[in-house]
Amino acid sequence: MRSRSPLLGALLVLAWTLVIACAAPGARSTAPAPAAARAVATPGVPASVPAAAPEAQRLPTAPVRLKVGVQATANFGPLFVAADRGYFQELGLDVELVPTSSVIEQLPALAQGQLQVGACTPNLACLNFLNRRADLRIVTSLQSAGQTERSSGSIALVARKDLYDNGTIREARDLVGRTVYLIGGEGSVPYIQVVRWLQRHGVDPKSIEATHMIFPDVFAAMQNGGIEVGYVGEPFVTLGNVRGVHQVLATMEDMDPHTPSLYIMYWSGIDRLGDRVGERWMVAYLRAVRAYLDAFEYGRDLDTIIDVLIRETPLKDAALYRQIKYSWVDPDGHVSREAIEADGRLLHELGLLSAPPDLSQAFDDRYRQFAVQYLGPYQPPR
């Protein structure tokens, strides 16, 4: 048996946590839980206000406690950054980051107000939940298709290298009659992305079989020759390329350039907890999003941002963080309502939903709009 390197072993531990939104509802993670936010609200701490902000826009800082659902993955990096840098604290928010095994696990707690902020994705489970007009509102983005070279390709559909090299699997039509291994299987975000890619190339999605398999198992099965086609995320995209395990057939951006992989939701009672709580949380969050983006895209304070991720996630290799692609999140928080509604219609067309989900009450953009006005539109560092 081939021995496993310490680095690969660490990566396998990391990837077990990546059942995120794409995973099946019953999937569980054994990864270390993210630390709770260290910031404790301090009355009288002034809010960070842009120099151009008018006095009328100054936010209150009256203390409010909030529970926010997270996972120990880099996808949730902006939330860890906001807590670490005190952005929540500056606005009077005593934020507890609550570890969960998947975003689907957060849904009941969000609907009941046990969590006030959480995340979900346009998969079958989340759309079904929102279709029931649960007490939730989609308010901003957490992860979407990459928009730059550094952020594109963090997730990809891959073929086993030997099959790619000998011409067996090179394009969409070569998947006909084969099993494709996707985290979450049918109804997941990876499935939606693959279906769109197949349709765009004239291939009937029903001509493939989609089966659930998580990233580390796809990577291992590719090495052992056990599977032909699978869906992987970083660090396995880079690791598989370097080690000759697989060849990328299509990145997430190739499959669906408008995909909103993760989005942030508020419990609709959040504003009953205190004055302008939703606006305060969004301002702190977008500040952290921009710091996260500035670090990975432009190198600004990269070491300190990587230190936060090393502390809060199982991946402890700083050099690897610099090598792999990072997860893009829009610096002005835009989340595409049109794309999410289109995903719901697609799942209906595929026979996985009895009717297109009614998401007319599921979106509330006023918090994001306020935060962008308050902070100003994002500008790259100079």
Residue pairs with C-beta under 8 A, 6 or more apart in sequence:
4 12
7 317
7 320
8 239
10 314
10 315
10 316
10 317
11 216
11 235
11 236
11 239
11 315
12 216
12 219
12 220
13 31
13 314
14 31
14 235
14 313
14 314
14 315
15 214
15 215
15 216
15 219
15 233
15 235
15 236
16 29
16 30
16 31
16 214
16 216
17 29
17 31
17 71
17 72
17 73
17 313
17 314
18 73
18 183
18 214
18 215
18 233
19 27
19 28
19 29
19 101
19 102
19 183
19 214
20 71
20 73
20 75
20 102
20 103
20 121
20 262
21 102
21 103
21 104
21 119
21 120
21 121
21 123
21 126
21 189
21 261
21 262
22 121
22 123
22 182
22 183
22 184
22 188
22 189
22 190
22 261
23 102
23 104
23 183
23 184
23 188
23 214
24 184
24 185
24 188
24 212
25 102
25 104
25 125
27 101
27 102
27 214
28 101
28 102
29 71
29 72
29 101
29 102
31 71
31 72
31 313
31 314
32 72
32 314
33 72
33 99
34 70
34 71
34 72
34 76
34 80
34 97
34 99
34 312
34 313
35 97
35 311
35 312
36 96
36 97
36 98
37 68
37 83
37 88
37 94
37 95
37 96
37 97
38 83
38 84
39 83
39 86
39 88
39 89
39 93
39 94
39 95
40 89
40 94
41 63
41 64
41 65
41 89
41 92
41 93
41 94
42 63
42 89
43 61
43 62
43 63
43 92
44 61
45 61
45 89
45 90
45 92
46 61
46 90
47 58
47 59
47 60
47 61
47 90
47 91
47 92
47 280
47 283
48 87
48 90
48 91
48 287
49 57
49 58
49 59
50 374
50 375
50 376
52 376
53 374
57 373
57 374
59 91
59 276
59 279
59 280
59 283
59 374
60 92
60 274
60 275
60 276
60 280
61 90
61 91
61 92
62 92
62 274
62 275
63 92
63 93
63 94
63 274
64 92
64 93
64 94
64 273
64 274
64 277
64 280
65 94
65 96
65 273
66 88
66 93
66 94
66 95
66 96
66 116
66 117
66 270
66 273
66 277
66 281
67 95
67 96
67 98
67 114
67 115
67 116
67 117
68 79
68 95
68 96
68 97
68 98
68 115
68 116
68 117
68 118
69 98
69 100
69 103
69 105
69 106
69 109
69 110
69 115
69 117
69 118
69 119
70 76
70 79
70 80
70 97
70 98
70 99
70 100
70 119
71 99
71 100
71 101
71 102
71 103
72 99
72 312
72 313
72 314
73 313
74 309
74 313
74 315
74 321
74 326
74 327
75 142
75 143
75 262
75 327
76 119
76 142
77 292
77 305
77 308
77 309
77 312
77 327
78 142
78 285
78 288
78 289
78 291
78 292
78 329
79 97
79 285
79 288
80 97
80 308
80 309
80 311
80 312
81 87
81 288
81 291
81 292
81 305
81 308
82 88
82 95
82 284
82 285
82 287
82 288
83 95
83 97
84 308
85 287
85 288
85 291
87 283
87 284
87 285
87 287
87 288
88 94
88 95
88 281
88 284
90 284
91 280
91 281
91 283
91 284
92 274
92 280
93 277
93 280
93 281
93 284
95 281
98 109
98 115
100 106
100 118
103 118
103 119
103 120
103 121
103 126
103 262
104 120
104 125
104 126
106 115
106 118
106 119
106 120
107 118
107 120
107 125
107 126
107 129
107 134
107 136
109 115
109 118
110 116
110 117
110 118
110 134
110 135
110 136
110 265
110 267
111 129
111 134
111 135
111 136
111 267
113 135
113 267
113 269
115 267
116 266
116 267
116 269
116 270
116 273
117 264
117 265
117 266
117 267
117 270
117 281
118 264
118 265
119 142
119 262
119 263
119 264
119 265
120 126
120 129
120 130
120 138
120 262
120 263
120 265
121 189
121 260
121 261
121 262
121 263
122 189
122 192
122 259
122 260
122 263
122 339
122 340
122 343
122 344
123 184
123 187
123 188
123 189
123 192
124 186
124 187
124 188
124 347
124 352
124 353
125 187
127 340
127 343
127 344
127 347
127 353
127 357
127 359
128 353
128 357
129 136
130 136
130 138
130 357
130 359
130 362
131 344
131 353
131 357
131 358
131 359
133 358
133 361
133 362
135 267
135 268
135 269
136 265
136 266
136 267
136 268
136 362
137 265
137 266
137 268
137 362
137 363
137 364
138 263
138 264
138 265
138 335
138 337
138 340
138 362
138 363
138 364
139 263
139 264
139 265
139 266
139 278
139 282
139 335
139 363
139 364
139 365
139 367
139 368
140 263
140 264
140 282
140 285
140 286
140 333
140 334
140 335
140 367
140 368
141 260
141 262
141 263
141 264
141 329
141 330
141 333
141 334
141 335
142 261
142 262
142 263
142 264
142 329
143 260
143 261
143 262
143 327
143 328
143 329
144 258
144 259
144 260
144 261
144 262
144 328
144 329
144 330
144 335
144 336
145 152
145 252
145 253
145 256
145 257
145 258
145 259
145 261
145 328
146 152
146 153
146 154
146 251
146 252
146 253
146 325
146 328
147 328
147 330
148 297
148 328
150 296
150 297
150 325
150 326
151 296
151 297
151 325
151 326
151 327
151 328
152 251
152 252
152 253
152 325
152 328
153 237
153 248
153 251
153 252
153 253
153 325
154 233
154 234
154 237
154 252
154 324
154 325
154 326
154 327
154 328
155 190
155 231
155 232
155 233
155 234
155 237
155 251
155 252
155 261
156 231
156 232
156 233
156 237
156 248
156 249
156 250
156 251
156 252
157 180
157 193
157 194
157 197
157 229
157 230
157 231
157 248
157 249
157 250
157 251
157 255
158 218
158 222
158 229
158 230
158 231
158 232
158 237
158 240
158 246
158 247
158 248
158 249
159 169
159 170
159 174
159 228
159 229
159 246
159 247
159 249
160 169
160 222
160 225
160 227
160 228
160 229
160 245
160 246
160 247
161 222
161 244
161 245
161 246
161 247
162 225
163 169
163 228
164 170
164 246
164 247
164 249
165 247
168 174
169 175
169 178
169 228
169 229
169 249
170 249
171 201
171 249
172 197
172 198
172 200
172 201
172 202
172 203
172 249
173 201
173 202
173 203
175 198
175 203
175 207
175 208
175 229
176 203
176 207
176 208
177 207
177 208
178 208
178 209
178 228
178 229
179 208
179 209
179 210
179 211
179 227
179 228
179 229
180 194
180 208
180 209
180 210
180 211
180 229
180 230
180 231
181 211
181 212
181 213
181 217
181 218
181 221
181 227
181 229
181 230
181 231
182 188
182 190
182 191
182 194
182 210
182 211
182 212
182 213
182 230
182 231
183 190
183 212
183 213
183 214
183 215
183 231
184 190
184 191
184 212
185 191
185 210
185 211
185 212
186 210
186 352
187 347
187 352
188 212
189 259
189 261
189 343
190 231
191 210
192 256
192 259
192 343
192 346
192 347
193 252
193 255
193 256
193 259
194 205
194 208
194 210
194 231
194 255
195 205
195 346
195 350
196 255
196 256
196 346
197 250
197 254
197 255
197 256
198 204
198 205
198 207
198 208
199 205
205 350
213 221
213 227
213 230
215 231
215 232
215 233
215 236
216 236
218 227
218 230
218 231
218 232
218 236
219 232
219 236
219 239
219 240
219 245
221 227
221 230
222 230
222 240
222 245
222 246
223 245
229 249
230 246
232 240
232 246
234 324
234 325
234 326
235 315
235 320
235 324
237 248
237 324
237 325
238 323
238 324
238 325
239 245
240 246
241 247
241 248
252 259
252 261
258 336
258 338
258 339
259 339
260 335
260 336
260 339
260 340
261 327
263 335
263 340
264 285
264 335
266 278
266 281
266 364
266 367
268 364
270 277
270 278
270 281
271 277
271 278
278 367
279 367
279 370
279 371
279 374
281 367
282 333
282 367
282 368
282 370
282 371
283 370
283 371
283 374
283 375
285 333
285 371
286 331
286 332
286 333
286 368
286 371
286 372
286 375
287 375
289 329
289 330
289 331
289 333
290 331
290 375
290 378
291 300
291 301
291 305
292 305
292 329
293 328
293 329
293 331
293 378
294 300
294 301
294 380
294 381
295 301
295 302
295 304
295 305
295 306
296 302
296 305
296 326
297 326
297 380
298 380
298 381
300 381
302 322
303 318
306 318
306 321
306 322
307 318
309 315
309 321
310 316
310 318
310 321
315 321
331 378
332 368
332 372
332 377
332 378
333 368
333 371
333 372
334 368
335 363
335 368
337 359
337 363
340 359
341 356
341 357
341 359
344 353
344 356
344 357
344 359
345 356
347 353
348 354
348 355
348 356
348 357
